């Protein structure tokens, strides 16, 4: 999950988002969609979001991202 979210956030920051990145970013809550200036801040921001997920929510999100569960 970290890889998918961080890649999408970095692509958004760099201005070369794919449609897949847009879908991934739609899964982030609104308060975690604010752009951060440095790579460190972006990494910390996404790690913070993932750390707040419960085990069940993390598993559900992982399955959705990897196409094992329909939205």
PDB file of N, CA, C, O and CB in Angstrom:
ATOM      1  N   UNK A   1       0.821  -1.187   0.000  1.00  0.00           N
ATOM      2  CA  UNK A   1       0.000   0.000   0.000  1.00  0.00           C
ATOM      3  C   UNK A   1       0.868   1.255   0.000  1.00  0.00           C
ATOM      4  O   UNK A   1       0.587   2.219  -0.712  1.00  0.00           O
ATOM      5  CB  UNK A   1      -0.936  -0.004   1.201  1.00  0.00           C
ATOM      6  N   UNK A   2       1.925   1.228   0.807  1.00  0.00           N
ATOM      7  CA  UNK A   2       2.790   2.401   0.854  1.00  0.00           C
ATOM      8  C   UNK A   2       3.334   2.731  -0.535  1.00  0.00           C
ATOM      9  O   UNK A   2       3.363   3.891  -0.944  1.00  0.00           O
ATOM     10  CB  UNK A   2       3.945   2.174   1.836  1.00  0.00           C
ATOM     11  N   UNK A   3       3.762   1.698  -1.247  1.00  0.00           N
ATOM     12  CA  UNK A   3       4.321   1.899  -2.579  1.00  0.00           C
ATOM     13  C   UNK A   3       3.301   2.558  -3.505  1.00  0.00           C
ATOM     14  O   UNK A   3       3.626   3.517  -4.204  1.00  0.00           O
ATOM     15  CB  UNK A   3       4.785   0.563  -3.168  1.00  0.00           C
ATOM     16  N   UNK A   4       2.090   2.054  -3.510  1.00  0.00           N
ATOM     17  CA  UNK A   4       1.052   2.587  -4.413  1.00  0.00           C
ATOM     18  C   UNK A   4       0.708   4.035  -4.068  1.00  0.00           C
ATOM     19  O   UNK A   4       0.644   4.892  -4.950  1.00  0.00           O
ATOM     20  CB  UNK A   4      -0.222   1.717  -4.344  1.00  0.00           C
ATOM     21  N   UNK A   5       0.484   4.302  -2.770  1.00  0.00           N
ATOM     22  CA  UNK A   5       0.111   5.655  -2.354  1.00  0.00           C
ATOM     23  C   UNK A   5       1.252   6.648  -2.573  1.00  0.00           C
ATOM     24  O   UNK A   5       1.031   7.746  -3.084  1.00  0.00           O
ATOM     25  CB  UNK A   5      -0.305   5.658  -0.883  1.00  0.00           C
ATOM     26  N   UNK A   6       2.455   6.268  -2.191  1.00  0.00           N
ATOM     27  CA  UNK A   6       3.588   7.184  -2.329  1.00  0.00           C
ATOM     28  C   UNK A   6       3.876   7.470  -3.793  1.00  0.00           C
ATOM     29  O   UNK A   6       4.163   8.610  -4.159  1.00  0.00           O
ATOM     30  CB  UNK A   6       4.835   6.606  -1.651  1.00  0.00           C
ATOM     31  N   UNK A   7       3.800   6.447  -4.631  1.00  0.00           N
ATOM     32  CA  UNK A   7       4.006   6.652  -6.061  1.00  0.00           C
ATOM     33  C   UNK A   7       2.968   7.611  -6.624  1.00  0.00           C
ATOM     34  O   UNK A   7       3.309   8.518  -7.384  1.00  0.00           O
ATOM     35  CB  UNK A   7       3.952   5.318  -6.806  1.00  0.00           C
ATOM     36  N   UNK A   8       1.716   7.420  -6.261  1.00  0.00           N
ATOM     37  CA  UNK A   8       0.645   8.286  -6.758  1.00  0.00           C
ATOM     38  C   UNK A   8       0.821   9.723  -6.280  1.00  0.00           C
ATOM     39  O   UNK A   8       0.641  10.663  -7.055  1.00  0.00           O
ATOM     40  CB  UNK A   8      -0.716   7.753  -6.314  1.00  0.00           C
ATOM     41  N   UNK A   9       1.170   9.896  -5.011  1.00  0.00           N
ATOM     42  CA  UNK A   9       1.370  11.239  -4.461  1.00  0.00           C
ATOM     43  C   UNK A   9       2.552  11.920  -5.137  1.00  0.00           C
ATOM     44  O   UNK A   9       2.482  13.108  -5.452  1.00  0.00           O
ATOM     45  CB  UNK A   9       1.593  11.175  -2.937  1.00  0.00           C
ATOM     46  N   UNK A  10       3.629  11.191  -5.362  1.00  0.00           N
ATOM     47  CA  UNK A  10       4.796  11.771  -6.026  1.00  0.00           C
ATOM     48  C   UNK A  10       4.501  12.120  -7.481  1.00  0.00           C
ATOM     49  O   UNK A  10       4.955  13.151  -7.976  1.00  0.00           O
ATOM     50  CB  UNK A  10       5.976  10.808  -5.952  1.00  0.00           C
ATOM     51  N   UNK A  11       3.752  11.275  -8.164  1.00  0.00           N
ATOM     52  CA  UNK A  11       3.380  11.583  -9.543  1.00  0.00           C
ATOM     53  C   UNK A  11       2.508  12.831  -9.599  1.00  0.00           C
ATOM     54  O   UNK A  11       2.646  13.651 -10.507  1.00  0.00           O
ATOM     55  CB  UNK A  11       2.648  10.394 -10.183  1.00  0.00           C
ATOM     56  N   UNK A  12       1.615  12.972  -8.635  1.00  0.00           N
ATOM     57  CA  UNK A  12       0.769  14.174  -8.581  1.00  0.00           C
ATOM     58  C   UNK A  12       1.640  15.405  -8.353  1.00  0.00           C
ATOM     59  O   UNK A  12       1.434  16.436  -8.992  1.00  0.00           O
ATOM     60  CB  UNK A  12      -0.304  14.052  -7.457  1.00  0.00           C
ATOM     61  N   UNK A  13       2.597  15.308  -7.461  1.00  0.00           N
ATOM     62  CA  UNK A  13       3.490  16.426  -7.167  1.00  0.00           C
ATOM     63  C   UNK A  13       4.309  16.812  -8.402  1.00  0.00           C
ATOM     64  O   UNK A  13       4.523  17.994  -8.674  1.00  0.00           O
ATOM     65  CB  UNK A  13       4.425  16.070  -6.000  1.00  0.00           C
ATOM     66  N   UNK A  14       4.764  15.796  -9.145  1.00  0.00           N
ATOM     67  CA  UNK A  14       5.592  16.031 -10.331  1.00  0.00           C
ATOM     68  C   UNK A  14       4.759  16.445 -11.548  1.00  0.00           C
ATOM     69  O   UNK A  14       5.312  16.915 -12.543  1.00  0.00           O
ATOM     70  CB  UNK A  14       6.392  14.778 -10.659  1.00  0.00           C
ATOM     71  N   UNK A  15       3.436  16.273 -11.477  1.00  0.00           N
ATOM     72  CA  UNK A  15       2.563  16.677 -12.564  1.00  0.00           C
ATOM     73  C   UNK A  15       2.419  15.647 -13.664  1.00  0.00           C
ATOM     74  O   UNK A  15       2.018  15.994 -14.774  1.00  0.00           O
ATOM     75  CB  UNK A  15       3.056  17.931 -13.145  1.00  0.00           C
ATOM     76  N   UNK A  16       2.734  14.390 -13.391  1.00  0.00           N
ATOM     77  CA  UNK A  16       2.580  13.345 -14.419  1.00  0.00           C
ATOM     78  C   UNK A  16       1.766  12.164 -13.888  1.00  0.00           C
ATOM     79  O   UNK A  16       2.215  11.018 -13.894  1.00  0.00           O
ATOM     80  CB  UNK A  16       3.964  12.855 -14.901  1.00  0.00           C
ATOM     81  N   UNK A  17       0.549  12.485 -13.428  1.00  0.00           N
ATOM     82  CA  UNK A  17      -0.336  11.462 -12.883  1.00  0.00           C
ATOM     83  C   UNK A  17      -0.968  10.630 -13.989  1.00  0.00           C
ATOM     84  O   UNK A  17      -1.359  11.148 -15.035  1.00  0.00           O
ATOM     85  CB  UNK A  17      -1.419  12.102 -12.028  1.00  0.00           C
ATOM     86  N   UNK A  18      -1.060   9.330 -13.735  1.00  0.00           N
ATOM     87  CA  UNK A  18      -1.793   8.448 -14.636  1.00  0.00           C
ATOM     88  C   UNK A  18      -3.217   8.306 -14.107  1.00  0.00           C
ATOM     89  O   UNK A  18      -3.534   8.779 -13.015  1.00  0.00           O
ATOM     90  CB  UNK A  18      -1.092   7.049 -14.763  1.00  0.00           C
ATOM     91  N   UNK A  19      -4.060   7.660 -14.880  1.00  0.00           N
ATOM     92  CA  UNK A  19      -5.430   7.399 -14.411  1.00  0.00           C
ATOM     93  C   UNK A  19      -5.415   6.491 -13.189  1.00  0.00           C
ATOM     94  O   UNK A  19      -6.243   6.638 -12.290  1.00  0.00           O
ATOM     95  CB  UNK A  19      -6.278   6.762 -15.533  1.00  0.00           C
ATOM     96  N   UNK A  20      -4.478   5.556 -13.157  1.00  0.00           N
ATOM     97  CA  UNK A  20      -4.355   4.661 -12.002  1.00  0.00           C
ATOM     98  C   UNK A  20      -4.002   5.468 -10.748  1.00  0.00           C
ATOM     99  O   UNK A  20      -4.550   5.219  -9.674  1.00  0.00           O
ATOM    100  CB  UNK A  20      -3.279   3.569 -12.267  1.00  0.00           C
ATOM    101  N   UNK A  21      -3.093   6.427 -10.884  1.00  0.00           N
ATOM    102  CA  UNK A  21      -2.733   7.280  -9.749  1.00  0.00           C
ATOM    103  C   UNK A  21      -3.943   8.048  -9.241  1.00  0.00           C
ATOM    104  O   UNK A  21      -4.123   8.202  -8.033  1.00  0.00           O
ATOM    105  CB  UNK A  21      -1.620   8.256 -10.142  1.00  0.00           C
ATOM    106  N   UNK A  22      -4.771   8.529 -10.160  1.00  0.00           N
ATOM    107  CA  UNK A  22      -5.976   9.261  -9.761  1.00  0.00           C
ATOM    108  C   UNK A  22      -6.920   8.365  -8.969  1.00  0.00           C
ATOM    109  O   UNK A  22      -7.510   8.799  -7.980  1.00  0.00           O
ATOM    110  CB  UNK A  22      -6.697   9.825 -10.996  1.00  0.00           C
ATOM    111  N   UNK A  23      -7.062   7.112  -9.404  1.00  0.00           N
ATOM    112  CA  UNK A  23      -7.919   6.171  -8.681  1.00  0.00           C
ATOM    113  C   UNK A  23      -7.374   5.887  -7.287  1.00  0.00           C
ATOM    114  O   UNK A  23      -8.129   5.823  -6.317  1.00  0.00           O
ATOM    115  CB  UNK A  23      -8.056   4.863  -9.464  1.00  0.00           C
ATOM    116  N   UNK A  24      -6.070   5.719  -7.194  1.00  0.00           N
ATOM    117  CA  UNK A  24      -5.437   5.460  -5.896  1.00  0.00           C
ATOM    118  C   UNK A  24      -5.650   6.646  -4.956  1.00  0.00           C
ATOM    119  O   UNK A  24      -5.975   6.466  -3.783  1.00  0.00           O
ATOM    120  CB  UNK A  24      -3.924   5.180  -6.071  1.00  0.00           C
ATOM    121  N   UNK A  25      -5.466   7.851  -5.476  1.00  0.00           N
ATOM    122  CA  UNK A  25      -5.617   9.041  -4.635  1.00  0.00           C
ATOM    123  C   UNK A  25      -7.060   9.261  -4.197  1.00  0.00           C
ATOM    124  O   UNK A  25      -7.301   9.895  -3.170  1.00  0.00           O
ATOM    125  CB  UNK A  25      -5.119  10.268  -5.374  1.00  0.00           C
ATOM    126  N   UNK A  26      -8.018   8.749  -4.955  1.00  0.00           N
ATOM    127  CA  UNK A  26      -9.424   8.859  -4.547  1.00  0.00           C
ATOM    128  C   UNK A  26      -9.708   8.027  -3.300  1.00  0.00           C
ATOM    129  O   UNK A  26     -10.693   8.268  -2.604  1.00  0.00           O
ATOM    130  CB  UNK A  26     -10.347   8.418  -5.690  1.00  0.00           C
ATOM    131  N   UNK A  27      -8.856   7.056  -3.019  1.00  0.00           N
ATOM    132  CA  UNK A  27      -9.037   6.220  -1.834  1.00  0.00           C
ATOM    133  C   UNK A  27      -8.537   6.903  -0.563  1.00  0.00           C
ATOM    134  O   UNK A  27      -8.872   6.483   0.545  1.00  0.00           O
ATOM    135  CB  UNK A  27      -8.319   4.897  -2.019  1.00  0.00           C
ATOM    136  N   UNK A  28      -7.739   7.954  -0.725  1.00  0.00           N
ATOM    137  CA  UNK A  28      -7.247   8.697   0.439  1.00  0.00           C
ATOM    138  C   UNK A  28      -8.338   9.611   0.981  1.00  0.00           C
ATOM    139  O   UNK A  28      -9.054  10.243   0.205  1.00  0.00           O
ATOM    140  CB  UNK A  28      -5.994   9.520   0.073  1.00  0.00           C
ATOM    141  N   UNK A  29      -8.472   9.688   2.296  1.00  0.00           N
ATOM    142  CA  UNK A  29      -9.405  10.669   2.859  1.00  0.00           C
ATOM    143  C   UNK A  29      -8.981  12.087   2.473  1.00  0.00           C
ATOM    144  O   UNK A  29      -7.809  12.333   2.191  1.00  0.00           O
ATOM    145  CB  UNK A  29      -9.479  10.531   4.400  1.00  0.00           C
ATOM    146  N   UNK A  30      -9.919  12.995   2.463  1.00  0.00           N
ATOM    147  CA  UNK A  30      -9.665  14.361   2.006  1.00  0.00           C
ATOM    148  C   UNK A  30      -8.539  15.039   2.789  1.00  0.00           C
ATOM    149  O   UNK A  30      -7.746  15.784   2.212  1.00  0.00           O
ATOM    150  CB  UNK A  30     -10.933  15.186   2.119  1.00  0.00           C
ATOM    151  N   UNK A  31      -8.464  14.789   4.084  1.00  0.00           N
ATOM    152  CA  UNK A  31      -7.443  15.474   4.884  1.00  0.00           C
ATOM    153  C   UNK A  31      -6.023  14.991   4.568  1.00  0.00           C
ATOM    154  O   UNK A  31      -5.052  15.621   4.986  1.00  0.00           O
ATOM    155  CB  UNK A  31      -7.731  15.275   6.363  1.00  0.00           C
ATOM    156  N   UNK A  32      -5.894  13.887   3.839  1.00  0.00           N
ATOM    157  CA  UNK A  32      -4.577  13.386   3.458  1.00  0.00           C
ATOM    158  C   UNK A  32      -4.261  13.677   1.995  1.00  0.00           C
ATOM    159  O   UNK A  32      -3.267  13.165   1.478  1.00  0.00           O
ATOM    160  CB  UNK A  32      -4.492  11.891   3.718  1.00  0.00           C
ATOM    161  N   UNK A  33      -5.056  14.463   1.325  1.00  0.00           N
ATOM    162  CA  UNK A  33      -4.832  14.751  -0.084  1.00  0.00           C
ATOM    163  C   UNK A  33      -4.134  16.082  -0.322  1.00  0.00           C
ATOM    164  O   UNK A  33      -3.988  16.500  -1.471  1.00  0.00           O
ATOM    165  CB  UNK A  33      -6.135  14.737  -0.813  1.00  0.00           C
ATOM    166  N   UNK A  34      -3.705  16.748   0.724  1.00  0.00           N
ATOM    167  CA  UNK A  34      -3.008  18.023   0.560  1.00  0.00           C
ATOM    168  C   UNK A  34      -1.571  17.764   0.121  1.00  0.00           C
ATOM    169  O   UNK A  34      -0.896  16.876   0.642  1.00  0.00           O
ATOM    170  CB  UNK A  34      -3.039  18.846   1.876  1.00  0.00           C
ATOM    171  N   UNK A  35      -1.119  18.555  -0.845  1.00  0.00           N
ATOM    172  CA  UNK A  35       0.232  18.371  -1.358  1.00  0.00           C
ATOM    173  C   UNK A  35       1.265  18.867  -0.356  1.00  0.00           C
ATOM    174  O   UNK A  35       1.080  19.897   0.292  1.00  0.00           O
ATOM    175  CB  UNK A  35       0.400  19.097  -2.693  1.00  0.00           C
ATOM    176  N   UNK A  36       2.339  18.125  -0.241  1.00  0.00           N
ATOM    177  CA  UNK A  36       3.466  18.500   0.605  1.00  0.00           C
ATOM    178  C   UNK A  36       4.641  18.848  -0.298  1.00  0.00           C
ATOM    179  O   UNK A  36       4.790  18.283  -1.381  1.00  0.00           O
ATOM    180  CB  UNK A  36       3.840  17.352   1.602  1.00  0.00           C
ATOM    181  N   UNK A  37       5.463  19.766   0.146  1.00  0.00           N
ATOM    182  CA  UNK A  37       6.552  20.270  -0.684  1.00  0.00           C
ATOM    183  C   UNK A  37       7.719  19.295  -0.826  1.00  0.00           C
ATOM    184  O   UNK A  37       8.229  19.096  -1.928  1.00  0.00           O
ATOM    185  CB  UNK A  37       7.052  21.556  -0.117  1.00  0.00           C
ATOM    186  N   UNK A  38       8.138  18.693   0.271  1.00  0.00           N
ATOM    187  CA  UNK A  38       9.340  17.851   0.202  1.00  0.00           C
ATOM    188  C   UNK A  38       8.963  16.373   0.139  1.00  0.00           C
ATOM    189  O   UNK A  38       7.876  15.970   0.553  1.00  0.00           O
ATOM    190  CB  UNK A  38      10.256  18.114   1.416  1.00  0.00           C
ATOM    191  N   UNK A  39       9.878  15.591  -0.381  1.00  0.00           N
ATOM    192  CA  UNK A  39       9.672  14.146  -0.435  1.00  0.00           C
ATOM    193  C   UNK A  39       9.489  13.581   0.972  1.00  0.00           C
ATOM    194  O   UNK A  39       8.636  12.721   1.192  1.00  0.00           O
ATOM    195  CB  UNK A  39      10.858  13.456  -1.140  1.00  0.00           C
ATOM    196  N   UNK A  40      10.274  14.058   1.905  1.00  0.00           N
ATOM    197  CA  UNK A  40      10.174  13.599   3.293  1.00  0.00           C
ATOM    198  C   UNK A  40       8.769  13.832   3.842  1.00  0.00           C
ATOM    199  O   UNK A  40       8.195  12.935   4.459  1.00  0.00           O
ATOM    200  CB  UNK A  40      11.211  14.317   4.174  1.00  0.00           C
ATOM    201  N   UNK A  41       8.215  15.006   3.630  1.00  0.00           N
ATOM    202  CA  UNK A  41       6.870  15.309   4.119  1.00  0.00           C
ATOM    203  C   UNK A  41       5.823  14.423   3.466  1.00  0.00           C
ATOM    204  O   UNK A  41       4.880  13.981   4.123  1.00  0.00           O
ATOM    205  CB  UNK A  41       6.534  16.770   3.870  1.00  0.00           C
ATOM    206  N   UNK A  42       5.986  14.160   2.161  1.00  0.00           N
ATOM    207  CA  UNK A  42       5.033  13.291   1.473  1.00  0.00           C
ATOM    208  C   UNK A  42       5.106  11.867   2.028  1.00  0.00           C
ATOM    209  O   UNK A  42       4.072  11.238   2.257  1.00  0.00           O
ATOM    210  CB  UNK A  42       5.305  13.289  -0.046  1.00  0.00           C
ATOM    211  N   UNK A  43       6.314  11.360   2.244  1.00  0.00           N
ATOM    212  CA  UNK A  43       6.484  10.020   2.818  1.00  0.00           C
ATOM    213  C   UNK A  43       5.882   9.943   4.213  1.00  0.00           C
ATOM    214  O   UNK A  43       5.165   8.996   4.538  1.00  0.00           O
ATOM    215  CB  UNK A  43       7.969   9.640   2.866  1.00  0.00           C
ATOM    216  N   UNK A  44       6.173  10.931   5.023  1.00  0.00           N
ATOM    217  CA  UNK A  44       5.661  10.963   6.390  1.00  0.00           C
ATOM    218  C   UNK A  44       4.140  11.039   6.413  1.00  0.00           C
ATOM    219  O   UNK A  44       3.492  10.390   7.235  1.00  0.00           O
ATOM    220  CB  UNK A  44       6.252  12.146   7.147  1.00  0.00           C
ATOM    221  N   UNK A  45       3.581  11.822   5.519  1.00  0.00           N
ATOM    222  CA  UNK A  45       2.134  12.013   5.445  1.00  0.00           C
ATOM    223  C   UNK A  45       1.423  10.697   5.096  1.00  0.00           C
ATOM    224  O   UNK A  45       0.424  10.348   5.725  1.00  0.00           O
ATOM    225  CB  UNK A  45       1.792  13.096   4.404  1.00  0.00           C
ATOM    226  N   UNK A  46       1.930   9.976   4.107  1.00  0.00           N
ATOM    227  CA  UNK A  46       1.316   8.707   3.703  1.00  0.00           C
ATOM    228  C   UNK A  46       1.536   7.641   4.776  1.00  0.00           C
ATOM    229  O   UNK A  46       0.628   6.861   5.061  1.00  0.00           O
ATOM    230  CB  UNK A  46       1.894   8.230   2.350  1.00  0.00           C
ATOM    231  N   UNK A  47       2.721   7.597   5.370  1.00  0.00           N
ATOM    232  CA  UNK A  47       2.979   6.638   6.453  1.00  0.00           C
ATOM    233  C   UNK A  47       2.036   6.882   7.621  1.00  0.00           C
ATOM    234  O   UNK A  47       1.564   5.940   8.257  1.00  0.00           O
ATOM    235  CB  UNK A  47       4.443   6.732   6.926  1.00  0.00           C
ATOM    236  N   UNK A  48       1.766   8.142   7.897  1.00  0.00           N
ATOM    237  CA  UNK A  48       0.841   8.476   8.979  1.00  0.00           C
ATOM    238  C   UNK A  48      -0.559   7.939   8.676  1.00  0.00           C
ATOM    239  O   UNK A  48      -1.210   7.365   9.549  1.00  0.00           O
ATOM    240  CB  UNK A  48       0.794  10.002   9.197  1.00  0.00           C
ATOM    241  N   UNK A  49      -1.017   8.127   7.447  1.00  0.00           N
ATOM    242  CA  UNK A  49      -2.338   7.620   7.066  1.00  0.00           C
ATOM    243  C   UNK A  49      -2.409   6.100   7.224  1.00  0.00           C
ATOM    244  O   UNK A  49      -3.352   5.582   7.822  1.00  0.00           O
ATOM    245  CB  UNK A  49      -2.665   8.017   5.616  1.00  0.00           C
ATOM    246  N   UNK A  50      -1.430   5.398   6.698  1.00  0.00           N
ATOM    247  CA  UNK A  50      -1.441   3.937   6.755  1.00  0.00           C
ATOM    248  C   UNK A  50      -1.359   3.461   8.208  1.00  0.00           C
ATOM    249  O   UNK A  50      -1.975   2.455   8.562  1.00  0.00           O
ATOM    250  CB  UNK A  50      -0.270   3.352   5.929  1.00  0.00           C
ATOM    251  N   UNK A  51      -0.612   4.166   9.045  1.00  0.00           N
ATOM    252  CA  UNK A  51      -0.488   3.765  10.450  1.00  0.00           C
ATOM    253  C   UNK A  51      -1.807   3.907  11.208  1.00  0.00           C
ATOM    254  O   UNK A  51      -2.012   3.233  12.218  1.00  0.00           O
ATOM    255  CB  UNK A  51       0.588   4.595  11.134  1.00  0.00           C
ATOM    256  N   UNK A  52      -2.693   4.769  10.738  1.00  0.00           N
ATOM    257  CA  UNK A  52      -3.983   4.970  11.397  1.00  0.00           C
ATOM    258  C   UNK A  52      -5.020   3.906  11.035  1.00  0.00           C
ATOM    259  O   UNK A  52      -6.054   3.803  11.696  1.00  0.00           O
ATOM    260  CB  UNK A  52      -4.522   6.329  11.047  1.00  0.00           C
ATOM    261  N   UNK A  53      -4.758   3.126  10.005  1.00  0.00           N
ATOM    262  CA  UNK A  53      -5.715   2.109   9.576  1.00  0.00           C
ATOM    263  C   UNK A  53      -5.766   0.947  10.565  1.00  0.00           C
ATOM    264  O   UNK A  53      -4.739   0.513  11.087  1.00  0.00           O
ATOM    265  CB  UNK A  53      -5.355   1.595   8.180  1.00  0.00           C
ATOM    266  N   UNK A  54      -6.964   0.460  10.808  1.00  0.00           N
ATOM    267  CA  UNK A  54      -7.086  -0.767  11.600  1.00  0.00           C
ATOM    268  C   UNK A  54      -6.666  -1.941  10.723  1.00  0.00           C
ATOM    269  O   UNK A  54      -6.555  -1.800   9.506  1.00  0.00           O
ATOM    270  CB  UNK A  54      -8.551  -0.961  12.142  1.00  0.00           C
ATOM    271  N   UNK A  55      -6.436  -3.082  11.330  1.00  0.00           N
ATOM    272  CA  UNK A  55      -6.027  -4.250  10.556  1.00  0.00           C
ATOM    273  C   UNK A  55      -7.053  -4.596   9.482  1.00  0.00           C
ATOM    274  O   UNK A  55      -6.697  -4.879   8.338  1.00  0.00           O
ATOM    275  CB  UNK A  55      -5.814  -5.445  11.477  1.00  0.00           C
ATOM    276  N   UNK A  56      -8.320  -4.570   9.858  1.00  0.00           N
ATOM    277  CA  UNK A  56      -9.380  -4.907   8.908  1.00  0.00           C
ATOM    278  C   UNK A  56      -9.463  -3.920   7.757  1.00  0.00           C
ATOM    279  O   UNK A  56      -9.600  -4.313   6.599  1.00  0.00           O
ATOM    280  CB  UNK A  56     -10.710  -4.966   9.617  1.00  0.00           C
ATOM    281  N   UNK A  57      -9.378  -2.632   8.083  1.00  0.00           N
ATOM    282  CA  UNK A  57      -9.423  -1.614   7.032  1.00  0.00           C
ATOM    283  C   UNK A  57      -8.203  -1.686   6.135  1.00  0.00           C
ATOM    284  O   UNK A  57      -8.308  -1.500   4.923  1.00  0.00           O
ATOM    285  CB  UNK A  57      -9.533  -0.226   7.642  1.00  0.00           C
ATOM    286  N   UNK A  58      -7.050  -1.954   6.720  1.00  0.00           N
ATOM    287  CA  UNK A  58      -5.827  -2.073   5.920  1.00  0.00           C
ATOM    288  C   UNK A  58      -5.929  -3.252   4.959  1.00  0.00           C
ATOM    289  O   UNK A  58      -5.541  -3.144   3.796  1.00  0.00           O
ATOM    290  CB  UNK A  58      -4.594  -2.236   6.832  1.00  0.00           C
ATOM    291  N   UNK A  59      -6.444  -4.363   5.438  1.00  0.00           N
ATOM    292  CA  UNK A  59      -6.594  -5.544   4.591  1.00  0.00           C
ATOM    293  C   UNK A  59      -7.598  -5.278   3.466  1.00  0.00           C
ATOM    294  O   UNK A  59      -7.361  -5.652   2.318  1.00  0.00           O
ATOM    295  CB  UNK A  59      -7.040  -6.755   5.432  1.00  0.00           C
ATOM    296  N   UNK A  60      -8.697  -4.644   3.793  1.00  0.00           N
ATOM    297  CA  UNK A  60      -9.712  -4.320   2.787  1.00  0.00           C
ATOM    298  C   UNK A  60      -9.154  -3.371   1.729  1.00  0.00           C
ATOM    299  O   UNK A  60      -9.392  -3.563   0.537  1.00  0.00           O
ATOM    300  CB  UNK A  60     -10.949  -3.697   3.454  1.00  0.00           C
ATOM    301  N   UNK A  61      -8.422  -2.360   2.151  1.00  0.00           N
ATOM    302  CA  UNK A  61      -7.822  -1.413   1.220  1.00  0.00           C
ATOM    303  C   UNK A  61      -6.772  -2.095   0.345  1.00  0.00           C
ATOM    304  O   UNK A  61      -6.692  -1.831  -0.854  1.00  0.00           O
ATOM    305  CB  UNK A  61      -7.196  -0.242   1.981  1.00  0.00           C
ATOM    306  N   UNK A  62      -5.974  -2.965   0.943  1.00  0.00           N
ATOM    307  CA  UNK A  62      -4.960  -3.716   0.199  1.00  0.00           C
ATOM    308  C   UNK A  62      -5.607  -4.578  -0.880  1.00  0.00           C
ATOM    309  O   UNK A  62      -5.133  -4.614  -2.016  1.00  0.00           O
ATOM    310  CB  UNK A  62      -4.133  -4.595   1.152  1.00  0.00           C
ATOM    311  N   UNK A  63      -6.682  -5.265  -0.532  1.00  0.00           N
ATOM    312  CA  UNK A  63      -7.375  -6.111  -1.497  1.00  0.00           C
ATOM    313  C   UNK A  63      -8.005  -5.281  -2.611  1.00  0.00           C
ATOM    314  O   UNK A  63      -8.007  -5.699  -3.769  1.00  0.00           O
ATOM    315  CB  UNK A  63      -8.444  -6.944  -0.796  1.00  0.00           C
ATOM    316  N   UNK A  64      -8.537  -4.113  -2.272  1.00  0.00           N
ATOM    317  CA  UNK A  64      -9.126  -3.240  -3.288  1.00  0.00           C
ATOM    318  C   UNK A  64      -8.051  -2.740  -4.248  1.00  0.00           C
ATOM    319  O   UNK A  64      -8.245  -2.752  -5.464  1.00  0.00           O
ATOM    320  CB  UNK A  64      -9.850  -2.049  -2.626  1.00  0.00           C
ATOM    321  N   UNK A  65      -6.932  -2.305  -3.709  1.00  0.00           N
ATOM    322  CA  UNK A  65      -5.845  -1.787  -4.550  1.00  0.00           C
ATOM    323  C   UNK A  65      -5.310  -2.865  -5.477  1.00  0.00           C
ATOM    324  O   UNK A  65      -4.979  -2.577  -6.627  1.00  0.00           O
ATOM    325  CB  UNK A  65      -4.708  -1.236  -3.683  1.00  0.00           C
ATOM    326  N   UNK A  66      -5.221  -4.093  -5.002  1.00  0.00           N
ATOM    327  CA  UNK A  66      -4.657  -5.165  -5.789  1.00  0.00           C
ATOM    328  C   UNK A  66      -5.687  -5.913  -6.630  1.00  0.00           C
ATOM    329  O   UNK A  66      -5.374  -6.944  -7.225  1.00  0.00           O
ATOM    330  CB  UNK A  66      -3.961  -6.118  -4.893  1.00  0.00           C
ATOM    331  N   UNK A  67      -6.911  -5.399  -6.681  1.00  0.00           N
ATOM    332  CA  UNK A  67      -7.930  -5.959  -7.569  1.00  0.00           C
ATOM    333  C   UNK A  67      -8.561  -7.230  -7.091  1.00  0.00           C
ATOM    334  O   UNK A  67      -9.179  -7.941  -7.884  1.00  0.00           O
ATOM    335  CB  UNK A  67      -7.356  -6.200  -8.880  1.00  0.00           C
ATOM    336  N   UNK A  68      -8.431  -7.542  -5.837  1.00  0.00           N
ATOM    337  CA  UNK A  68      -9.033  -8.761  -5.293  1.00  0.00           C
ATOM    338  C   UNK A  68     -10.423  -8.522  -4.745  1.00  0.00           C
ATOM    339  O   UNK A  68     -11.148  -9.469  -4.441  1.00  0.00           O
ATOM    340  CB  UNK A  68      -8.159  -9.334  -4.209  1.00  0.00           C
ATOM    341  N   UNK A  69     -10.798  -7.253  -4.618  1.00  0.00           N
ATOM    342  CA  UNK A  69     -12.111  -6.909  -4.088  1.00  0.00           C
ATOM    343  C   UNK A  69     -12.688  -5.786  -4.917  1.00  0.00           C
ATOM    344  O   UNK A  69     -11.982  -4.841  -5.268  1.00  0.00           O
ATOM    345  CB  UNK A  69     -12.033  -6.508  -2.597  1.00  0.00           C
ATOM    346  N   UNK A  70     -13.946  -5.880  -5.227  1.00  0.00           N
ATOM    347  CA  UNK A  70     -14.610  -4.828  -6.008  1.00  0.00           C
ATOM    348  C   UNK A  70     -15.039  -3.711  -5.074  1.00  0.00           C
ATOM    349  O   UNK A  70     -15.417  -3.946  -3.926  1.00  0.00           O
ATOM    350  CB  UNK A  70     -15.836  -5.390  -6.786  1.00  0.00           C
ATOM    351  N   UNK A  71     -14.973  -2.491  -5.591  1.00  0.00           N
ATOM    352  CA  UNK A  71     -15.361  -1.321  -4.811  1.00  0.00           C
ATOM    353  C   UNK A  71     -16.852  -1.161  -4.823  1.00  0.00           C
ATOM    354  O   UNK A  71     -17.378  -0.227  -4.218  1.00  0.00           O
ATOM    355  CB  UNK A  71     -14.693  -0.062  -5.342  1.00  0.00           C
TER     356      UNK A  71
END
